[in-house]
């Protein structure tokens, strides 16, 4: 008979910030690390410590104790302190695909400085796990993942829960976990949580009670005789007397081998005994086979403002700073700012731990997060500005025959993966004077203000001499300054104009230059007629017709299919007795809606490029929960058992919605602004699709995840909210409706017979929740709020129709530079990389640290093989297959300057393009 082996793995789960502010946790971290180093010095029986899978702990500790660097480094190199593979332990669903990749990449880079890295997919407390995790792990040579949530059985505080006796997804705590592309890793569930070996007693009598239960619990789910016991928990001080406790256990249980172990040792032993009947779990691990209360999905709507800031910062890095810096390097030789980008990513990722980006910490934590978002964005914006100036300095505007020296060229940049058409607004300097050129700034300003601009006589031309319909505005005189690289700052006053126009077919990963021209010659060219029209009750273009109702809802007619989607954009409000983790509607509470509520509808913009209506609702809703709610929170009444209701007092919520249709738009873009003075509630916007479908697609990490609209039978939570990144989509196979968003990560497809898409705009709560009483008044999100979303009807599914690209572009900003009238090496319209692949999305265009290769990453949203081509516009000496660590693998062949390949179903492809040295 095989002997049982009890592997005790000492660890800490170090939430960097949570129920206390960061610096309080930081203080405790230094204590824990000092104790760890001292114990490793003093007790040879204490062999290993797993440093929670995140390298940021090292940075945080050495910030306080740099004098212990050599000692720490020595234990890491000896393999006694195990680090990596992540930089932080993130929430996988609330951070972007590329943020998850950068987390692994930077974690590996940091760990490599010490010479060793843990090759373990460590997800101890993620609030659900991304379906593509096995593919990402296999790309970094990791074949095993451990996780605490997402699959039954689940355990908390060493209690295993079998909901309704319905059985487990896996009969064992060990299983296989497969990604949509087929990549498979060994999956190990903390079936008795990651604290089942915590605080092992030294006293024999107590140890007997402890180990009788723990050995039985672990053996109940283990598929082999190798039993896993996690010696530690959240912010747990290390157990300094563990050696004595293990000696006690060995004396009590001579038939069991007790080993102070590491994950590497445990997994090596486990692999030798894995049985043939392990279950394979597919895709996302979202705890769908539980009662639905412990999935913590509503962290996606806690403190929505954090999610919006995060989406903006991520997108500016991925679809701004990185590709623009790569393009600047290719165009001008400007050094790619590797270290600055890493700093911006690290600062951003400090907000990505699951108790941070989830919005489920105390108020002090989230105040500090806002400052971190600002710091990351300020660095990112500077990298963008510097890159834009370097590129603009190389654009040839003199060679465009229809432009002249008096024209004002402006370049529009599109860093998304597809050619893009859309409305842009740019500000240009028509004239300026430096302070040294005049007696004083007021006099300069007065002189500039008198200049005749003749905006009505101007025209905007593209580089083919075609006139573009444009709205030109005089912005007056403004202060500005330049920071030259070779002299002191240069302040000036400038006369500015603003141009609003439709930039058509700006190439992917490229730019298109236009020129504003004054004078009589400009009037000889007329812009083509716009298809955009104001109708009696709304607006229309070649693709869509929008009809706005008296209650502010709107119908959307898709002219390509004839389908009319009725009653879109109704707002819904209900009470919330939950917390930052969980939404809980009061018993008997009936949601209020704006359906039938009279609204003020006003046309506020009617230009050739865009029409916008403003819709105002004045809506009376309950001010908060009833007084009983405060008492229930103080007494720690579980959220499921709270009996409070909404208050009788009513408060006015004024909603201002702006709905826009652009000349070439295939959907409508919407923003909603309001000043929230209501507490304890949830606000959503509703889109009844009227389509028959049992599943839907939601943008997730490197995939469009197909999810059941009706949850598993174990699910008793009335709400079935889910995570999204850029979009959620319902289709009956022939037609579909997709709703895109900016930082609105929670949605639900309602089981109302209409498959209504409900997107959460705001959730106001007043406590952290979980294990104690932690008031969080700032989680009520009082004050001014603005949210943005877009609605796209289409044929087929969101993937088949290509509507996913519209959703991704909706999240991505345009960039522009005023460009000199100059000779240059780049044409007025340019594309760095031409690529094709009908169901693929471009995820990254950047440079690698090790080789300065251009890294191109794409992923296939389809569950079928697709042809892919890559054709760079810059000279390339070699192309290599790569991975998310940006390593060079097999060399790929270029034929006539083009790479032709295929992408497997749901495959993540990375290529490294080595530019030729000039």
C-alpha positions in Angstrom: 0.0 0.0 0.0 1.3 3.4 -1.0 2.2 5.6 2.0 0.5 8.9 2.4 2.7 11.9 2.1 1.5 15.2 3.8 3.1 18.1 1.9 3.1 21.2 4.1 3.8 24.3 1.9 4.5 27.4 3.9 3.2 30.5 2.3 1.4 33.8 2.8 -1.4 35.1 0.7 -0.4 38.7 0.8 -3.2 41.0 -0.2 -1.2 44.2 -0.7 -4.1 46.3 0.5 -7.6 45.4 1.6 -9.3 45.9 4.9 -6.5 48.3 5.9 -4.7 50.9 3.8 -1.6 49.9 1.9 1.0 51.2 4.3 -0.5 49.3 7.3 -0.3 46.1 5.3 3.2 47.2 4.2 4.3 47.5 7.9 3.0 43.9 8.5 4.8 42.7 5.4 8.1 43.9 6.7 7.5 42.1 10.0 6.6 38.8 8.2 9.6 39.0 5.9 12.0 39.7 8.7 10.6 36.7 10.7 10.9 34.6 7.6 14.6 35.4 7.0 15.4 35.0 10.6 13.7 31.6 10.7 15.4 30.4 7.6 18.7 31.4 9.3 17.9 29.7 12.6 15.9 26.5 11.8 17.2 24.1 9.1 13.9 22.2 9.4 12.1 25.2 7.9 13.1 24.5 4.3 10.8 26.4 2.0 8.5 29.4 1.7 6.2 30.2 -1.3 6.2 34.0 -1.7 2.6 34.1 -3.0 3.5 34.0 -6.7 4.0 37.8 -7.0 7.3 39.5 -7.3 6.0 42.9 -6.1 6.5 41.6 -2.6 10.2 41.8 -3.1 10.0 45.4 -4.2 7.8 46.4 -1.3 10.0 44.7 1.3 13.3 46.0 0.0 11.9 49.5 -0.1 12.0 49.4 3.7 14.9 47.0 4.3 17.4 47.4 1.4 20.1 46.2 3.9 18.7 42.6 3.7 18.8 42.3 -0.1 21.8 40.0 -0.1 20.3 37.7 2.5 16.9 37.6 0.6 18.7 37.1 -2.7 20.7 34.2 -1.4 17.6 32.3 -0.2 15.9 32.9 -3.5 18.8 31.5 -5.4 19.0 28.5 -3.1 15.4 27.8 -3.9 14.2 28.2 -0.3 12.1 31.3 -1.1 10.1 30.7 -4.2 9.2 33.7 -6.3 7.0 34.5 -9.4 5.7 34.0 -12.0 3.4 37.0 -11.6 4.2 40.6 -10.8 1.0 40.9 -8.8 -2.0 38.5 -8.1 -4.5 40.2 -10.3 -8.2 39.9 -10.9 -8.2 38.2 -14.3 -11.5 39.3 -15.6 -11.2 43.0 -14.7 -7.8 43.5 -16.2 -7.3 43.4 -20.0 -5.8 40.6 -22.0 -2.5 42.5 -22.5 -2.5 43.4 -18.8 -2.6 39.7 -17.9 0.3 39.1 -20.3 2.3 42.0 -19.0 1.8 40.7 -15.5 3.4 37.4 -16.5 6.1 39.1 -18.6 7.2 41.6 -16.0 7.0 38.9 -13.2 9.3 36.7 -15.2 11.7 39.6 -15.9 11.8 40.6 -12.3 12.4 37.0 -11.1 15.1 36.4 -13.8 17.3 39.0 -12.0 17.5 36.4 -9.2 18.1 33.5 -11.5 15.1 31.4 -10.5 11.4 31.6 -11.0 8.4 29.5 -10.0 6.9 27.8 -13.0 3.5 27.4 -11.4 0.2 29.0 -12.5 -0.7 30.4 -9.1 -4.3 31.7 -8.8 -5.0 31.2 -5.0 -7.9 33.7 -4.7 -8.8 34.9 -8.1 -12.6 35.7 -8.3 -13.0 33.2 -11.1 -10.4 32.2 -13.7 -10.0 33.2 -17.4 -10.6 30.4 -19.9 -7.4 31.1 -21.8 -5.2 30.7 -18.7 -4.0 27.2 -19.8 -2.9 28.6 -23.2 -1.0 31.5 -21.6 0.6 29.2 -19.1 1.8 26.7 -21.7 3.3 29.6 -23.6 5.5 30.4 -20.6 6.4 26.7 -20.0 4.0 26.2 -17.1 2.1 22.9 -17.1 0.3 23.1 -13.7 -2.1 25.6 -12.2 -3.5 25.9 -8.7 -6.6 27.8 -7.8 -9.1 28.3 -5.0 -12.3 29.2 -6.8 -14.3 28.4 -9.9 -14.9 24.6 -9.7 -16.9 22.6 -7.2 -16.0 21.5 -4.6 -15.3 24.9 -3.1 -14.0 25.4 0.4 -13.7 28.3 2.8 -12.3 28.1 6.3 -11.8 24.4 5.7 -15.4 23.7 5.1 -16.3 21.9 1.9 -19.7 22.9 0.4 -21.8 20.6 -1.8 -24.7 22.7 -2.9 -27.9 20.7 -2.9 -26.0 17.5 -3.0 -25.7 17.8 -6.8 -22.2 16.5 -7.1 -18.9 18.0 -8.1 -17.5 19.1 -11.5 -14.5 17.1 -10.6 -14.5 14.1 -8.2 -11.0 15.0 -7.2 -9.1 18.1 -6.2 -6.8 17.3 -9.2 -8.1 17.6 -12.7 -7.1 18.7 -16.2 -7.9 22.3 -17.3 -8.2 23.0 -21.0 -8.3 26.4 -22.8 -10.6 26.9 -25.9 -7.6 26.2 -28.2 -7.0 22.8 -26.6 -4.0 23.8 -24.4 -4.2 21.7 -21.3 -2.5 21.9 -17.9 -2.9 20.0 -14.6 -5.4 21.9 -12.4 -5.2 21.6 -8.6 -8.1 23.0 -6.6 -7.6 24.1 -3.0 -10.6 22.0 -2.1 -10.1 22.8 1.5 -8.9 26.3 0.8 -5.4 27.6 1.0 -5.3 27.5 4.7 -6.0 23.8 5.4 -2.5 23.4 7.0 -2.5 26.7 8.9 -1.3 26.9 12.5 -0.4 23.3 13.0 -0.4 22.5 16.7 2.7 21.5 18.6 0.8 20.0 21.5 0.1 16.3 20.9 -3.5 16.3 22.0 -4.4 19.3 19.9 -2.4 18.0 17.0 -4.3 14.7 17.1 -7.6 16.5 16.7 -6.2 18.8 14.0 -4.6 16.1 11.9 -7.5 13.6 12.2 -9.8 16.1 10.5 -7.2 17.6 8.1 -6.0 14.3 6.8 -9.5 13.1 6.3 -10.6 16.2 4.5 -7.7 16.2 2.1 -8.0 12.5 1.5 -11.6 12.9 0.6 -10.8 14.7 -2.6 -7.2 13.8 -3.4 -6.7 11.5 -6.4 -3.4 10.2 -5.1 -1.6 9.6 -1.8 0.1 13.0 -2.1 -1.8 15.3 0.1 -1.5 19.1 0.0 -1.6 21.2 3.2 -1.2 25.0 2.9 0.6 26.3 5.9 -0.5 30.0 5.9 -3.4 32.3 5.0 -4.1 36.0 4.4 -1.4 38.2 5.9 -0.5 35.2 8.1 2.6 35.5 10.2 4.9 32.6 9.5 4.7 29.6 11.8 8.1 29.7 13.5 7.6 26.5 15.5 6.5 24.5 12.4 9.5 22.2 12.8 8.3 21.2 16.3 4.7 20.8 15.0 5.9 18.4 12.3 7.9 16.4 14.7 4.7 16.0 16.8 2.8 14.9 13.7 5.4 12.4 12.7 5.3 10.8 16.1 1.5 10.6 16.1 1.2 9.3 12.5 4.1 7.0 11.7 2.2 5.7 8.7 2.2 9.2 7.1 5.3 11.0 5.7 5.2 14.6 6.8 7.3 16.8 4.5 8.0 20.5 4.6 7.6 20.8 0.9 7.5 23.1 -2.1 5.0 23.1 -4.9 7.7 21.8 -7.2 8.3 18.8 -5.0 4.6 18.2 -4.4 3.7 18.4 -8.1 6.6 16.2 -9.2 5.4 13.5 -6.8 1.8 14.0 -7.8 2.5 13.6 -11.5 3.9 10.1 -10.9 0.6 8.9 -9.4 -2.2 10.8 -11.3 -5.0 8.3 -12.2 -6.5 7.8 -15.6 -10.0 9.0 -14.6 -9.2 12.7 -14.1 -11.9 15.0 -15.4 -11.0 17.7 -17.9 -12.6 21.1 -17.1 -13.1 23.4 -20.1 -12.6 27.1 -20.4 -13.6 29.7 -17.8 -13.8 28.7 -14.1 -16.7 31.0 -12.8 -18.3 28.9 -10.1 -21.4 28.4 -12.2 -22.2 25.1 -10.4 -22.7 26.8 -7.0 -25.5 28.7 -5.4 -24.4 31.9 -7.1 -23.8 34.0 -4.0 -20.1 33.3 -3.5 -18.9 34.0 -7.0 -18.1 37.6 -6.2 -18.9 38.7 -9.7 -20.5 41.9 -8.5 -17.1 43.2 -7.7 -17.3 44.1 -11.5 -19.7 46.9 -10.5 -18.2 48.0 -7.2 -16.8 51.5 -7.6 -17.3 51.7 -11.3 -15.1 54.8 -11.5 -12.1 52.6 -10.8 -13.0 50.4 -13.7 -13.3 53.4 -16.0 -9.9 54.8 -15.0 -8.4 51.3 -15.5 -9.9 50.9 -18.9 -8.5 54.3 -20.0 -5.0 53.6 -18.6 -4.8 50.1 -20.1 -6.0 51.3 -23.5 -3.6 54.3 -23.6 -0.7 51.9 -23.0 -1.8 49.1 -25.4 -3.4 51.2 -28.2 -1.3 54.4 -27.7 2.1 54.5 -26.0 3.4 51.1 -27.1 2.5 51.1 -30.8 3.3 54.8 -31.2 6.7 54.4 -29.5 7.4 51.4 -31.8 6.3 53.5 -34.8 8.5 56.4 -33.7 11.5 54.1 -33.4 10.9 52.7 -36.9 10.3 56.2 -38.4 12.9 58.2 -36.7 15.3 55.9 -34.8 14.0 57.3 -31.5 14.9 54.8 -28.7 12.0 52.7 -27.5 11.3 53.6 -23.9 11.3 50.1 -22.4 12.0 51.2 -18.8 9.5 54.0 -18.8 6.8 51.7 -20.2 7.6 49.1 -17.6 7.3 51.8 -14.9 3.9 52.9 -16.3 2.7 49.2 -16.5 4.0 48.5 -12.9 2.3 51.6 -11.5 -1.0 50.6 -13.2 -0.7 46.9 -12.1 -0.3 48.0 -8.5 -4.1 48.7 -8.9 -4.8 45.2 -10.4 -4.7 42.9 -7.3 -8.1 41.3 -6.8 -9.0 43.3 -3.7 -7.9 46.6 -5.4 -9.3 46.7 -8.9 -12.4 44.8 -7.7 -13.2 47.8 -5.5 -13.7 45.7 -2.4 -11.3 47.4 0.0 -11.6 50.2 2.5 -12.0 53.8 1.2 -8.3 54.7 1.9 -7.1 52.0 -0.5 -9.2 53.3 -3.4 -8.3 56.9 -2.9 -4.6 55.9 -3.3 -5.6 53.9 -6.4 -6.9 57.0 -8.1 -3.5 58.7 -7.6 -1.8 55.6 -9.0 -4.0 55.7 -12.1 -3.0 59.3 -12.5 0.7 58.6 -12.2 0.6 55.8 -14.7 -1.5 57.9 -17.2 0.8 60.9 -16.8 3.8 58.8 -17.8 1.9 57.2 -20.6 0.6 60.5 -21.9 4.2 61.8 -22.0 5.4 58.8 -23.9 2.6 59.3 -26.4 3.3 63.0 -26.9 7.1 62.4 -27.4 6.4 59.6 -29.9 3.8 61.6 -31.8 6.3 64.5 -32.2 9.0 62.1 -33.4 6.7 60.6 -36.0 5.2 64.0 -37.1 8.7 65.2 -37.7 9.2 62.6 -40.4 5.9 63.2 -42.4 6.3 64.7 -45.8 3.6 67.3 -46.3 5.3 69.4 -49.0 4.9 66.7 -51.6 1.0 66.8 -51.4 0.2 68.8 -54.6 -3.1 70.4 -53.2 -1.5 71.8 -50.1 0.5 75.0 -49.7 2.9 76.6 -47.3 0.0 78.5 -45.7 -1.9 75.4 -45.0 -2.2 73.8 -41.5 -1.6 70.0 -41.8 -2.9 67.7 -39.1 -2.2 64.0 -38.8 -4.8 61.6 -37.4 -3.4 58.4 -35.9 -5.2 55.0 -35.6 -3.4 52.5 -33.4 -6.1 49.9 -33.5 -5.9 46.7 -35.6 -8.3 47.8 -38.4 -8.8 50.7 -40.7 -11.0 53.2 -38.9 -13.5 55.9 -39.8 -14.9 58.2 -37.2 -15.5 61.7 -36.0 -12.5 63.5 -34.6 -12.1 66.9 -33.0 -8.6 68.5 -33.3 -7.2 71.8 -32.0 -4.7 73.6 -34.2 -2.5 76.7 -33.7 -3.3 79.2 -36.4 -0.7 81.7 -35.1 1.5 82.1 -32.1 4.0 84.5 -30.6 6.6 83.6 -28.0 6.9 85.9 -25.0 10.3 87.1 -26.2 8.7 88.5 -29.3 6.5 91.0 -27.6 6.4 93.5 -24.7 4.1 91.4 -22.5 1.6 88.5 -22.7 -1.5 90.7 -22.7 -0.3 92.7 -25.6 0.6 89.5 -27.5 -2.8 88.1 -26.8 -4.6 91.3 -28.0 -2.6 91.3 -31.3 -3.3 87.6 -31.9 -7.0 88.1 -31.2 -7.2 90.7 -34.0 -5.9 88.4 -36.7 -8.6 87.6 -39.4 -8.9 83.8 -39.6 -11.7 83.6 -42.3 -12.9 80.2 -41.0 -16.0 80.4 -43.2 -13.8 80.5 -46.3 -11.6 77.6 -45.3 -11.6 74.0 -46.5 -10.2 70.8 -45.2 -8.4 68.6 -47.8 -7.1 65.1 -47.5 -3.8 64.1 -49.2 -5.7 63.3 -52.4 -7.1 66.8 -52.7 -10.6 65.7 -51.7 -12.5 68.1 -49.6 -13.8 66.9 -46.2 -16.9 68.3 -44.6 -15.8 70.1 -41.4 -17.0 72.3 -38.6 -14.4 75.0 -37.8 -14.5 77.0 -34.6 -12.4 79.9 -33.3 -11.1 79.1 -29.9 -9.5 82.5 -29.2 -6.1 83.0 -27.7 -4.5 80.6 -25.2 -1.3 80.2 -23.3 1.1 77.4 -24.2 4.7 76.4 -23.8 7.3 74.2 -25.4 10.1 72.2 -23.7 12.9 72.1 -26.3 15.6 69.4 -25.9 18.4 72.0 -26.2 17.2 75.1 -24.5 15.0 76.6 -21.7 11.2 76.4 -21.8 9.5 78.6 -24.4 6.2 80.1 -23.3 3.9 81.6 -25.9 0.4 82.8 -26.6 -1.5 81.1 -29.5 -4.6 81.7 -31.5 -6.3 78.4 -31.8 -9.0 76.8 -34.0 -10.9 73.6 -33.6 -11.9 71.3 -36.5 -14.5 68.6 -36.2 -14.7 66.2 -39.1 -15.0 62.6 -40.2 -11.6 61.0 -40.7 -12.2 58.3 -43.2 -10.3 55.0 -43.6 -7.3 55.9 -41.4 -5.1 52.8 -41.8 -4.6 50.3 -39.0 -1.4 51.0 -37.1 -0.9 54.1 -39.1 -2.0 57.6 -39.9 -3.6 59.9 -42.4 -2.8 63.6 -42.8 -5.2 66.4 -43.7 -4.7 70.1 -44.2 -6.8 73.1 -43.3 -6.6 75.8 -45.9 -7.8 79.4 -45.9 -8.4 81.8 -48.8 -10.3 82.0 -52.1 -8.5 79.1 -53.6 -9.9 76.8 -50.9 -13.5 77.6 -51.9 -13.0 76.0 -55.3 -13.3 72.5 -53.7 -16.6 71.3 -52.3 -17.1 68.5 -49.8 -19.3 65.5 -50.9 -22.8 65.4 -49.6 -23.3 63.5 -46.3 -25.7 60.6 -46.0 -26.4 61.7 -42.5 -29.9 63.3 -42.0 -32.1 64.6 -39.2 -35.5 62.9 -39.3 -38.8 63.8 -37.8 -38.1 61.8 -34.6 -34.4 61.0 -34.7 -31.6 60.6 -37.3 -30.4 58.2 -40.0 -27.4 57.4 -42.1 -26.7 54.8 -44.8 -26.6 52.0 -42.2 -29.0 52.9 -39.4 -32.1 54.8 -38.5 -32.7 55.9 -35.0 -36.2 56.8 -33.7 -36.3 58.5 -30.2 -39.5 58.2 -28.1 -41.0 60.6 -25.7 -39.6 58.6 -22.7 -36.1 58.8 -24.1 -35.9 55.2 -25.2 -35.0 54.6 -28.9 -35.6 52.2 -31.7 -32.7 51.1 -33.9 -33.3 50.0 -37.5 -30.5 48.0 -39.1 -30.9 48.8 -42.8 -28.8 45.9 -43.9 -31.3 43.4 -42.3 -34.4 45.4 -41.9 -34.5 44.4 -38.2 -35.9 47.0 -35.7 -34.7 46.8 -32.1 -37.3 48.5 -30.1 -37.2 50.2 -26.7 -33.5 50.4 -26.2 -31.9 52.6 -23.6 -34.4 52.4 -20.8 -32.8 52.9 -17.4 -33.5 50.6 -14.4 -33.0 51.3 -10.8 -33.4 49.0 -7.8 -32.2 48.7 -4.2 -29.0 47.0 -3.1 -28.6 45.6 0.4 -25.3 44.0 -0.5 -21.7 45.1 -0.3 -18.6 45.7 -2.4 -18.5 42.0 -3.2 -22.2 41.0 -3.7 -25.4 42.6 -5.1 -28.5 41.8 -3.2 -31.9 43.3 -4.1 -34.3 43.7 -1.2 -37.1 41.2 -0.9 -40.2 42.4 -2.7 -38.4 45.3 -4.3 -39.7 46.1 -7.8 -37.2 47.8 -10.0 -38.1 51.3 -11.2 -37.6 52.2 -14.9 -37.8 55.2 -17.1 -40.2 53.5 -19.4 -43.1 55.8 -19.9 -41.4 58.6 -17.9 -41.6 61.8 -20.0 -38.1 63.1 -21.1 -36.9 66.3 -22.6 -35.5 65.5 -26.1 -33.4 68.1 -27.9 -31.3 68.2 -31.0 -27.9 69.6 -29.9 -25.6 68.8 -32.8 -26.4 68.5 -36.6 -23.1 68.5 -38.5 -22.2 66.6 -41.7 -20.1 64.2 -39.7 -22.4 63.7 -36.6 -25.8 64.2 -35.2 -26.4 64.3 -31.5 -29.6 64.4 -29.4 -29.7 65.2 -25.7 -32.2 63.4 -23.5 -33.0 64.6 -20.0 -34.8 62.5 -17.4 -35.9 63.9 -14.0 -36.5 60.8 -12.0 -37.7 60.3 -8.4 -36.2 57.3 -6.7 -35.8 56.2 -3.1 -33.0 58.0 -1.3 -31.4 55.0 0.4 -32.2 51.8 2.2 -34.5 51.9 5.2 -33.2 52.6 8.7 -33.2 48.9 9.5 -30.3 48.4 7.1 -27.8 50.3 9.3 -28.8 48.0 12.3 -28.4 44.9 10.2 -24.9 45.9 9.0 -23.8 46.6 12.6 -25.0 43.2 13.7 -23.3 41.5 10.7 -26.6 40.0 9.5 -25.6 38.1 6.4 -26.6 39.9 3.2 -28.9 37.0 2.2 -30.8 37.3 5.4 -31.3 41.1 5.5 -34.9 42.3 5.6 -34.5 46.0 5.1 -36.3 47.7 2.2 -35.8 50.9 0.3 -36.7 54.2 2.2 -39.9 56.1 1.7 -38.0 59.3 1.1 -37.5 60.1 -2.5 -34.6 61.9 -4.2 -34.4 63.3 -7.7 -31.9 61.7 -10.1 -31.3 63.8 -13.2 -29.9 61.9 -16.1 -28.6 63.6 -19.2 -28.1 61.3 -22.1 -26.4 62.2 -25.4 -26.9 59.8 -28.2 -24.9 60.3 -31.4 -24.9 58.9 -34.9 -21.9 59.5 -37.1 -21.9 59.7 -40.9 -20.4 56.3 -41.4 -21.4 54.9 -38.1 -22.7 51.3 -37.9 -23.9 51.9 -34.3 -24.9 54.7 -32.0 -22.6 56.1 -29.4 -24.1 57.1 -26.0 -22.9 58.9 -22.9 -25.0 59.4 -19.8 -24.1 61.9 -17.1 -25.8 62.3 -13.7 -25.1 63.5 -10.2 -25.7 60.6 -7.9 -27.1 61.5 -4.5 -28.9 58.2 -4.0 -27.5 55.5 -1.7 -27.8 51.7 -1.6 -29.0 51.2 -5.2 -28.0 49.8 -8.6 -28.5 51.7 -11.9 -28.5 49.8 -15.2 -29.4 50.5 -18.9 -31.5 47.9 -20.8 -31.3 46.7 -24.4 -34.1 44.2 -25.2 -32.8 42.2 -28.2 -36.0 40.2 -28.9 -33.7 37.5 -30.3 -34.2 33.8 -29.5 -30.9 32.4 -28.1 -29.9 30.3 -25.1 -26.3 31.5 -25.1 -24.5 34.8 -25.7 -21.0 36.0 -26.3 -19.0 38.2 -24.0 -15.6 39.7 -24.6 -13.2 38.1 -22.1 -9.5 37.5 -21.9 -8.3 36.7 -25.4 -11.7 35.2 -26.3 -15.3 35.9 -27.0 -16.6 33.6 -24.3 -19.9 31.8 -25.0 -22.0 31.7 -21.8 -25.3 30.2 -20.9 -28.0 32.8 -20.4 -29.7 30.5 -17.9 -27.3 29.3 -15.1 -26.9 25.8 -13.8 -29.7 24.4 -11.6 -27.6 24.8 -8.5 -27.7 28.6 -9.0 -30.3 30.1 -6.6 -29.1 33.7 -6.8 -31.9 35.7 -8.6 -29.2 37.7 -10.4 -26.9 36.1 -13.0 -24.5 39.0 -13.6 -21.3 38.3 -15.5 -18.0 40.0 -16.4 -17.2 41.6 -19.7 -14.3 43.5 -21.2 -15.3 45.4 -24.4 -18.7 44.0 -25.3 -21.6 41.6 -24.8 -23.6 40.3 -27.7 -26.8 38.3 -28.3 -27.4 36.6 -31.7 -29.9 34.1 -33.0 -27.4 33.0 -35.6 -28.8 35.3 -38.4 -28.7 38.7 -36.8 -27.4 40.1 -33.5 -27.1 43.1 -31.2 -23.9 44.0 -29.5 -23.4 46.5 -26.7 -19.9 47.9 -26.2 -18.7 49.9 -23.2 -15.9 51.9 -21.7 -15.1 50.5 -18.2 -18.5 49.0 -17.5 -17.5 45.5 -16.7 -20.8 44.0 -15.4 -23.7 42.9 -17.5 -26.6 40.4 -17.3 -28.6 38.9 -20.1 -32.1 38.8 -18.5 -34.3 35.7 -18.6 -37.3 37.9 -19.5 -38.3 36.3 -22.8 -36.6 39.2 -24.7 -32.9 38.3 -23.9 -32.5 41.8 -22.7 -28.9 42.9 -22.2 -28.6 44.9 -19.0 -25.4 46.8 -18.4 -24.6 48.1 -14.9 -23.8 51.8 -14.8 -23.5 52.3 -11.1 -23.7 50.3 -7.9 -23.8 52.3 -4.6 -23.0 50.3 -1.4 -21.7 51.2 2.0 -19.6 48.4 3.4 -16.7 46.2 2.4 -18.4 42.9 3.4 -16.7 39.6 3.9 -15.4 38.8 7.3 -16.1 41.9 9.4 -17.7 45.3 9.7 -15.9 47.7 7.5 -17.9 50.8 6.5 -17.0 52.2 3.1 -19.2 55.4 2.6 -17.2 56.4 -0.5 -18.4 53.2 -2.2 -21.8 54.9 -2.5 -20.1 56.8 -5.4 -21.9 60.0 -4.7 -21.4 63.0 -7.0 -20.9 63.5 -10.8 -20.7 60.3 -12.9 -20.4 59.9 -16.7 -20.6 56.5 -18.5 -20.2 55.6 -22.1 -21.5 52.8 -24.2 -22.4 52.0 -27.9 -24.9 49.8 -29.6 -24.3 47.9 -32.9 -26.8 45.8 -34.8 -25.3 43.3 -37.3 -25.8 40.2 -39.3 -24.7 36.9 -37.8 -22.7 36.8 -34.6 -20.5 39.5 -33.3 -17.5 37.5 -34.5 -18.8 36.6 -38.0 -20.0 40.1 -38.7 -16.8 41.8 -37.6 -18.7 43.9 -35.1 -16.2 43.0 -32.5 -13.8 45.3 -34.2 -16.2 48.2 -33.8 -16.5 47.4 -30.1 -12.7 47.3 -29.7 -12.3 50.6 -31.6 -15.0 52.2 -29.5 -12.7 51.8 -26.4 -9.6 53.2 -28.2 -8.8 56.9 -28.5 -7.8 58.8 -31.6 -4.5 60.7 -31.5 -3.5 63.7 -33.6 -0.6 66.1 -34.1 -0.4 69.4 -35.9 2.3 68.6 -38.5 4.7 71.1 -40.0 4.8 71.9 -43.7 8.0 70.0 -44.4 9.9 67.4 -46.4 10.0 64.0 -44.7 10.7 60.3 -45.2 7.1 59.2 -44.5 4.1 59.7 -46.8 1.1 61.7 -45.6 -0.8 58.4 -45.3 1.0 55.4 -43.8 0.4 52.0 -42.4 3.2 50.2 -40.4 1.7 46.7 -40.8 -0.9 45.4 -43.2 -2.5 42.2 -41.9 -5.6 40.1 -42.5 -7.5 37.5 -40.7 -11.3 37.7 -40.6 -12.0 36.7 -37.0 -8.7 37.8 -35.5 -8.0 40.8 -33.3 -4.8 42.7 -33.0 -3.7 42.7 -29.4 -0.2 44.2 -29.3 2.3 46.1 -31.5 5.4 46.9 -29.4 9.1 46.2 -29.1 10.7 43.4 -27.1 13.3 44.2 -24.4 15.7 41.4 -25.3 16.1 41.9 -29.1 14.3 45.1 -30.0 12.1 43.0 -32.3 8.7 44.4 -33.2 6.2 42.2 -31.4 2.9 41.6 -33.1 0.2 39.6 -31.2 -3.1 38.5 -32.6 -5.8 36.2 -31.3 -8.5 34.2 -33.1 -12.0 34.7 -31.7 -13.4 31.9 -33.9 -13.5 28.2 -33.0 -12.1 27.4 -36.4 -8.8 27.7 -38.3 -8.3 31.0 -40.0 -5.8 32.2 -42.6 -3.6 35.1 -41.5 -1.2 37.3 -43.4 1.3 39.9 -42.1 2.9 42.4 -44.4 5.2 45.0 -42.7 5.8 48.3 -44.4 9.2 48.6 -42.8 12.3 46.5 -43.8 12.5 43.2 -41.9 15.5 40.9 -41.8 13.9 38.0 -40.0 10.6 36.9 -38.6 10.3 34.5 -35.7 7.4 32.7 -34.1 7.3 34.0 -30.5 5.2 33.8 -27.3 4.0 36.1 -24.6 7.5 36.2 -23.1 8.6 37.6 -26.5 11.2 34.9 -27.0 12.4 34.0 -30.5 11.4 30.4 -31.5 11.3 29.0 -35.0 12.1 31.3 -37.9 9.2 32.0 -40.2 9.4 32.6 -44.0 8.6 35.8 -45.7 7.5 35.5 -49.3 7.5 38.8 -51.3 7.6 40.6 -48.0 4.6 38.8 -46.6 4.1 36.2 -44.0 1.2 33.7 -44.7 0.2 31.5 -41.9 -2.9 30.1 -40.0 -4.4 30.7 -36.6 -5.9 27.7 -34.9 -9.2 27.9 -33.2 -9.0 30.5 -30.3 -5.2 30.6 -30.7 -3.0 33.4 -29.4 -0.3 34.1 -32.0 2.8 36.2 -31.4 5.5 37.0 -34.0 8.8 38.8 -33.5 9.8 40.9 -36.5 13.5 41.9 -36.6 13.9 45.3 -38.3 16.7 45.7 -40.7 19.4 48.0 -39.4 19.7 51.1 -41.6 
